[in-house]
Amino acid sequence: MKKFLLILVSLAIVISGYSQSAFLEKKALSTVKTMVKPTPGVEKPYLKNTASAAENRDADIVVGNTKYDVQSYGSSPRHIWAWPDGTQGVVWTMGFESGYPDRGTGYNYFNGTDWGPIPDTRIENDRTGWPEISEYGENGEIVAAHAYPTGNILFSYRETKGQGDWQYFTLEQPSGVKNLNGEKGGPELVWPRICVTGDDKKTVHVICMYGWGGFEYEGLKSALVYSRTTDGGQTWDPYMQILDGMTSDDYSGAGADQYAWAVPKGDTIAFVIFNGIADGFVMKSTDGGDNWEKITFYESPDPFFDGNSGDLPRCGGGDGNNAIALDKNGMVHVAFGRQIHIDDTPDDNTWAFYPYSDGLVYWNETMDPLDTATITNDVLPSSWENHPLYLKGELAAYTYNEGNGQEEGDSIVGIADYYCSLTGMPQLDITYDGSGKEIVNIIYSGVALGYVNEAVMQNYRHLFMTRSEMDGKWSVPEDVTGDVYHLASECVFPSMMSVNNTFHITYQTSNIPGLAGYQAHDPVVNNIVYLPVSPLPTGIKQHELTGIKVAQNRPNPAVNKTKIDVKVPKGEVDLTIVNSLGQIVFTTEKVSNGNLMSFTVNVSDFSEGVYFYTVKTGDKSITKKMIVK
């Protein structure tokens, strides 16, 4: 009933549908994101699971507009800052003119009662892009963006938020630098992310990329550098530092926007970086940036992957859209979109990913590192309930096709190009209920089944929220834009911050799927929307699948040892392995307490071939096939 033919849109705009050839022609994106060769096609029937219906919301609170619509090439920037006094500041990349010479930071402010007028000019004097906002000083605000053509990071700040003229300082790239062709002005400092610490809230920490388009910095063609100032940009210490663990001895470099800061907790600061194939890791400091610890959360099959080898088999990883948060104890939490990759063409500096990859992955410091065996290389797993991520409490969400106002049988008609998972663009926020129980909240942009623009035959993306009480169980995602006001809305690039019992959310929306910046359609006016969601959760209706859950053994094929994750009700659990002749070659039993458990089997003495393993508890059993080499 929601598959509307948008007559007004189709009359006003002629838009070509999704095609493989059109996607491959996006050469401009290859300079800022390596994944330029998608492999099309849904491989399995779509999932059928229930999800809660969203509460109807009021009409959109529009705080800004823009025709320039690429707000990020990866992780969503922090586009909103909410203060305890009930005020908020919102920023976004804004531009309207052909070619966007007017591009810069759009800004609006809520004074506790009203939003300001929708702006039509940027806050900077120079052309900029990709801003991020934070608190600054006793009662001020600061915005960082990269400036063109200077190649510097430009900071706009005010000592009193929402009032007065903007003041500026810069983080400048080294003078006299040339690229590998001997040309000046090749490298730039680009795509900044910031956080602010200190008793006076004036210590500004910056990470940004330096060196791309053929330029090397300390052996890296796309180095992520760290800088810090305590005096409003007069001095920087350190200046453009490559942290230990992030040198050319550790990985091949960063990707555009594939990193993000957590909101600091005192002197504890942390950022995440993950391009989806090379190692994914967190850099964490407990002393305000003087010393750093590297924490790897994804162990890559090729840590130095650069797209040139052509020998990467189909593997499970991430989509470059990463989120990070610190809880009150300083523990790191990470979320990213699950994505399947392959590289079978040598020496082309690109690789392929599967656009219909599904699943939102969660990890924290108490968990073992992820790998492709845990994430698996199934684009759309036939059963999430037996998937290693679900069994380990690391599957925060996937695409549902019942509930949230969606009807049984709704499916994907087509998807617009964002280079991310079907459940991507996450943002993390940690809250606590009245008893102090920790709750992990994730908002993300997911493909909404049943909400289709038939002029282009593509599903819209909506904003969904899911949460967990840190017990390995996640709530059914709620479509917070699944109401009558968003029947024909593309909702992307969310940013979220919780203050005063409310989630303060901002995002970009239009009535056409996809981005003009990715050449999906002609430029249109996009709205920047503010959405408050309250109250914060105090109890969670968890989404718990029932019965025996048995994951595929990993690795499979097995060589020396293999691991089988199992989740069953409390009681005795038997594992039996037979060969292709039906002969029992292994048997053992354990007692389940109702949580995730694992069997580790030594197969080094097994003959090569096909085996079958059966997990049984009570009168229920599941049998799966494994291969031993």
N, C-alpha and C positions, 0 to 999 in steps of 0.2 A: 504493500500500500504506500510505501515511501519511494518507489522507483519513479520519480517524477521526471518527465520530459520537460526540461527547462526551456520553454518556448522563447521567453524573452532573451535568454542568454544566447540561444542558438540563432536567433534572428540578428542579434547585435554583433556576434563574434563568430567567425568561421575558424574552427579549431580542428587540427588533424588529430586523430586518435593515436594511441600508443603503438609504436612499431619498433622492431629491432633496429632497422636501418636508421631511424631518426635518433634513437638513443646513442648509437655508435657515432653519430656525426657531432656529438657535443665535445668538440676538440678543446674549446676554451676551458672546460672543467678539468682537463688532464693536467693543466699547469698548477692546479691547486689541490687536486685529489687524484690519487693514482688509479683508483678503481674506475676504469672507463669502458670496460667491455662486459656488460651484463649478459648473462645467459637466460633466455626467457623460458617461461612455461611453468605451470603448476603441475607438480608431479603426482600428487595424491588427492583423493576426494577431500573436501573440506571438513573440518571438525564440527561436531555437534555436541555442545555442552551448554549448560544453563548459566546465565548471568543476571544480576539483579537489574530491575528497571530503574532508570535514573529519575530523580525528583525533578519536576519541571522548574526551570529557572526563569528569572525575569529576562526581558530583552537585553541584548548586549549593551554593556557600558563601554562605548567607543571612546578611547582616549587619544587616538592618533590615526593617521592614514599614511600610506606610502604606495608608490608604484614599484619601487625597487623592493623585491620581495625575498631575496636570498638573505635571510637573517643569520645563517650559519652554514658552513660546509660540513659540520659534524656536530659536536656537543653544543647544546643550546646555551648561549651566554646568560649570565644573570641580568635579566632585563628589568627586574623589579627589586626595590629595597623597601621594606616595611619597617617603620620605627614604632617603638612601644607607645608613643603618644598618639597613635592613630593616623599618622600621615604616611604617604607612600610616594615614591618617585619611580617613574617608568621611562625607559629609554628603548630605542630601536633604530635600525638603519633606515633612513628616510631619503627618498628621492622621487622626483616627479618629471623632470625635463628629459627630453630625448638624449640618450647617451649619459644621463645622470651627472652632469657637471655640478649639480646642486646637492649631490649626495652628502649626507652627514648624519649627525645624531638628532633624531626626534626626541623630544622630552616633554613629559607632562607631570604635574604634581597635584596630589590630593591633600588639601590642607586640614582634613579631618571632617569637613562638611561638603566641599565641592571640588570637582576636578577643574583644572584650568581650561582655557579655550584650546581647541585642537590646533597644534602649531602647523605652520607652512614653511618655516625656515629652520635650519639647523642651528645648534648652539655654538658651533665652531665657526671660525672665519675661513678655514681651509676645508677642502674636500676630504672627508674621512669615511670610515665604515666600521662595522662590527663592534659597537660599543658595549661596555659592561659598567654597571653602576655599583657603588658601595657607599656606606657611611664614611664620614671623614671629619675628624676633629670632634669638638664637644657637641655640635649641632649642625654639622655640615654634610656635604655630599661631594662625591667625586666620580667622574666618568672617564674611562680610558677608551681610546679608539685608535686605529692606525690611520696615519695621514698620508695622502697622496698629493703631489709627487715627491714630498720630502723624504719619505721612507722612514719617518720617525713615529714613535708612539706619542700621541697628544693627550694630555690630561686636562680636563675642564673641571673646575671645582668652585664651590661657594662655601664660605664659612658658615652661612645660615641657609639651610636647605629651603628651596622654593622661593628664595628672595635674593634680589640684587643681581648685579652683573656677574657673568662667568669670568673667572680668571684662569690662566693657563700656564702649564710648564710642560717640558718634553723629555722623553728618553730618546736621545739621539743615537743613530747608528754611527760607527766609526767613520771618520772623515777620510777621504782619499781612497776608499775601497773600490776595487774594480772586480768585475766578474771574470770567469775563466777565459773569456774572449778578449780580455784587456779593456773592456768598456766600463766607463764610470757609471755609477748609478744603477748598476744591475741588482745588487742585493737590497733588501729592505727589511725593516722590523715590521712584522705584520701579525694580525690576529691576536691581540693581547687578551690576557685574563689577569684579573687583579684580586687581591684581598688586602684588608687593612687591619693592623694590630697596634699594640702599644697602649700604655696608660692614657696617652693623649689622643689615641686613634688617628695618628698621623704617620705611622710607619706603613708605607705602601710597598707591597710585594707584587712583582710583575713577572709573568712568564709570557713569552711570545716567540714566534718563529723568526729565525734569521738565516737568510741564504736559501734561495730557490731560483729556478730558472738558470741553472748551470753554475751557481756560485757555491763554494765550499767554505765552511768556517770550522776550523779545528778538525778537519777530516770529514765533516758531515755536510751533505748538500742541503739538508733542511734541519738545522739545529734548533732545539728548543732551549732558550737561554733564560736565566733567572737574574733579575736585578732587584735592588731594594733601595729606597730612599727614606730618610727620616726628616728631611728638611725641605719638603716641597720641590724636589727635583734639582736643588742646587748641587747636591752631590749624590753619587750612587755607589753603594758599597754593599754587596758586590755589584759589578757592572758586567752584564752579558756573560755570566758564568755558566759553563756547562757542568752540571753537578756530577759528582762521582756516581757511576752507575748508568750515566746517560751519554757517555762518550762514544767515539767511533769504535771503541773496543767492545761496546755493549749492544749496539743496535745500529740500524741503517739510517735513522733519523725520524723526525716527527712528520705528521700530516696536518693539513690545515684544519684548525678548530677541533682536533681530535684529543683535546685535553681540557681540564676544568679544575678550578679551585673548589675546595669545600669552604663553607663559612667557618672562620677560625673559632677555636675555643681557647681563649686566653692566648698563650704563646704557642699553642699547638696549631700548626698549619699543615695542609696536605693538598696535593693535586694528583689527578689521575691522568695517565696517557696510554692510549691503546688504539692502534690503527686497525685492529681486527684480525691480523694474521701474525705479525711479530709479537714478541712478549708484551703482555699487558701488565702494567705495574703502577704502583703508587709511590710517590716521594713524600715522606713525612718528616716533619721537624717538630720537636717538643720545646725548642728554645728560640723560637722566632726566626728561624732561617739560618742560624749559625752552623748547625750540624744536621745531616740528613740521613734517613734510613730508606733503603729501597725495599719495597714489598711487592713481590711478583704474585699476581692473582691469575694470570693466564700463561701457561708454559707452551710456547710455540713449537710446532714441528720444524720451523726455520726461523730462529730469532733474528737473523740478518736479512730477512725477506725484503726484496726490493722490486719484485715483479719481473726480473730479468732471467731467472733461472729456467723457467718453463717446465719445472719438474715437481711442482706442488700438486699432489693428488687432492681430490675433493675433500675438504676438511671443514670442521665446525669452528667458528670463531665469533668475532663481534663485527658491528657495523660502523665503528668509529664515532657513534653517538654515545658518549659516556657521561655518567653523573656520579657525584661523590658527596658524602656528608660525614661529619664527625658527630658522634654522640657526646653526652656530657662527660663521659669518661675518656674521651679522646680516641675512641675506637673508630676505625675507618669502615665505611659502608660504600659499596660500589654497585652501580647498575648499568647495563648496556644492552643494546638490541642484539639478538642472536642472528648470525648471518653465515651462510655457507659460501666458501670460496674455492677457486681452482685456478691454477696457472699451468697451461699446457703449451704455451708458445714462448720459446726462448728469445731473449734479447730484444723484447719490445717495450720494456719498462712499464707494463700494465699487467693486470690480471682480471679475472672474471669473477663475478658474484651472482648469486641466484636472487633475483628481486623478490621472489615470493617466500624467502626465508622468514620463519615465524619464531616468536618466543622472546620474552624479556628475561634477562639473566640477572640474578642478584648474588652478591658475594660480600662477606665481611672477614675481618682479620682472624676470626676463630676457625675459618674454613680452610680446607686444603686448596692449593692452586687448581684452577680449572685447566682442562686441555681438550683437544678435539675429540678424545674418546668420551669425555663427560658430556660435551655439548652435542656430539654426534654429527654426522654429515647428512642427515635426513632433512630435506628442505621443509617438508611438512610431515612430521612424524605421524604414523598411522595411529599411535596411541600415546598420548602424553602421560597417562597414568603409570606407565611402565618405563618412562624415560628417566635416565640417571639424574637429570636436573630436578625433576619433580621429586624423586625419591630422596634426594639430598636437601630438599628445601631451597633449591637455587633457581627454580622456575617461578618467577614472580607473576607472570601473566602470559597468555597466548590469545589468539583470536577466537572469539566465541561466535556462534551463529544462532543462539537462542537467548531470549531475554534482552534487557536494555532496550526494549521496544522493537527488537528484531524478531523475525519470524522464522520458524523451523523451515529449513530449505534455502534460506537466504545464503548467498555465496559471493565470491569475488567475481565481478564482471571484468574488471581491469583495474590497474593501479597506476597512479601518476609517479613520476620519477623523483625520488628524494634520496636515492642511494642508501636507504636505511631499511631496517627490518619492518615487517608488517606491524610490529609493536616496537616502535623506536622513539627517539627524541626524549629519553627519560629525564626526570628531575627528582631528586631525593630530598626528603625532609624528615628529621627525627623528632617525634613528640612524645609526651608522657601523659598517662592518664592520672586520675586523682590519687591513686595508690602508688604512683611513681613507676608503673610498668612502662617499659620502653616500647614504642610503636614505630615501625619503619613504614613511611608513606612514600609511594612512588606515583607520580603523574606521568603519562606518556601519550604520544600521538599514535593512535592505532587505526588500521583500516576498519571502517564501520560497515558491517554486512547489512544489506538492505537499504542503505543510503547511497543512491546511485545518480550520477548526472548522465542521463541517457544521450545528451548531445555529444558527449565524448566517450561514453560507455566506460566510465571509471567510477569506482567507489570513492566516496568522500573519506577523509580521515577525521576522527573525533578525538576528544581528550578523555582518557580513562584514568581512574584512580584505583590503586590496589594497596593493601597494607598487611603487615604481619606483626605479631607480638613476639617476634624473635624465637618462635618455637618450630620453625620449619614449615609452617602452614600460612597460606596467603588467602586473603579474601577474594571473592568473586569481583572482578573489575567492574566499577561503576562508570557508566558513560555520563560524565558531568555535562556534556553538551548534547545529550540524547533527548532533547525536548522539542517542542513545536517551533522554537525560534531557530533551530539548527537543522531543519530538515534538508536544507541545501547549503551547508556550510563546510568548507575545508578548514580544519582547525589544526594548526601546526606551530612548531617552535614554542612550546610552553616554557614558562619560567615560574617558579613557585617559592614562597617563603611564608612560614607560619609565625604569626604574632597575635596576641590577644584573642586566643581561641578561634582564629580564623586562618584558613589557607588563602593567602593573597596570590592570585594567579594572573599572569598576562600571556597572551598568545596572539598570533596573526591569523586572520580569517578572510576568505573571499568566497564567492559562489562558484568557483571553478577549481577543480582539482589540479594540482601541479603548480609549477612556478614559471613565470615568464623568464626569469633569470636562467632557467634550464631549457629555455626555448620550447616549453610545452604549449604556450599560447601567447598571444599578444599581451602587452602590459595592461593591467587593470588596476583599479584602486583597491588596495587591501586595507582592512580595518585592523588596528591594534586594539585589542579588547582587554578590559580588566574584569576579572571574575572572582568574587569572594565566595568561598565555600566554608560553611561553618555548621555546627560546631566541630571542633577537633574530636577525633574518635576516642571513646572511653571503653568500648567493647567491640569485638570484631566477630562478624559472622563469617566463619572460615569456610573455605572451599576445600572439602576433604573428600577425595575419591574413596570408594569402599572396596573391600575384597582384597585379594592377593595382588601385590604389585611386584613384578620381577623385571629388572632391567636386563638388557642385552649384556652379556659378559664383555668386559673390556680389559685388554685389547682383544679384538677379534678380527683376524686370526690371532690365536694365542701361540706364544713360543715357549716361554719358561713358566710364567705365572699368569693367571687371569683372575679377575675380580667380578663377583656377581652381587649387585645391590638388591636388597629385598625389603619390602615393607608389608608386614602381615599383622593381623590381630595378635594379642598376647597368647602365648602357648608354645608348644613344641613345633619346630620347623625342620623338615628333612630335606636334604639335597642329595639327589642321585644322578650320576652321569653314566650313560651307556654309550657303547660304540654303535657303528652302523649295523652290526649283527644283533643288537639288542643285549649284548653282554654288559653287566655292571662292571665298571672300571673304577668307580669312586662313589663313596657314600659317607655322609656325616650328618649330624644333627646339632641344632642349637635351640636355645630358648629365647623367644622374642618377648620384649617388653612393650611392643606396640609401636616402637620407633624404627627408624631406618637401621638395618643391620647389613653386614656384608660377609660373604663367603670368599676367601682367597684360596684358590686351588693351584697346586703345583702340577703342571702338565708336562714337565720336562721328560718324564718317562712314558708319556703317551705316544703312540704311533701317529704319524701324520694322517689326517683324514677328518671326516665329519662325525661329530658326537652330538648327543642330545642330553640336556640337563633338565631335571624336573624338580621344582620346589613344591613341597606339599605341607599343608597344615590342616589338621582335622580331615574333613572330607573334600577339601578343595585343593586343586593343584594346577600348576602352569608348566608347560614344557616348551623349551626353546632350543634352537640349533646353535652349535658353536663349531668353529674350525680350529684345528691344531696343525701347526706347521713345524 
